[in-house]
């Protein structure tokens, strides 16, 4: 293969990977500024959020939930939480309910 062909093919593969990565993230929600506790139960926190936004969050709808570690261990900011739902529709319903409530305070979330 010529360099130009290899370059074109590489560019196409990079675009395809980017598209696939975006598709995988379509059912995710990222929660920021959620206070951390050593013994936290993120599923219970999500259920509490569901009751606050009046849209129950069923643990069976969640593929995974975890905090994203910082690259720099000394970073003082709170770690974001990623919630992956089984479907984009479930995620969209949670986001729509949260937008109606608009303001959820962190002291409401602690369980």
C-alpha angles and dihedrals in degrees: 000000000000122000092248091053091048091048092050092048091047091051091050092050092049090052091049092050091049090051092049092049090052091049091053090053095050093097096047131104122196116209117199132193094022108153114245126228127187093232097035123155105207093190090057090047090052091049088051090051088051092055091048093051091041093239111108114227111215115207088219088065092059122088094185143339125196145145118256110236119228119245088227110056090205093059106126096203122105116264114248120240121230118203117191115198125198092243139025089231092061089049092049091051092052092048092048092051091047091052091055091055091040098180122057114171121215093234088063091058103055114109 
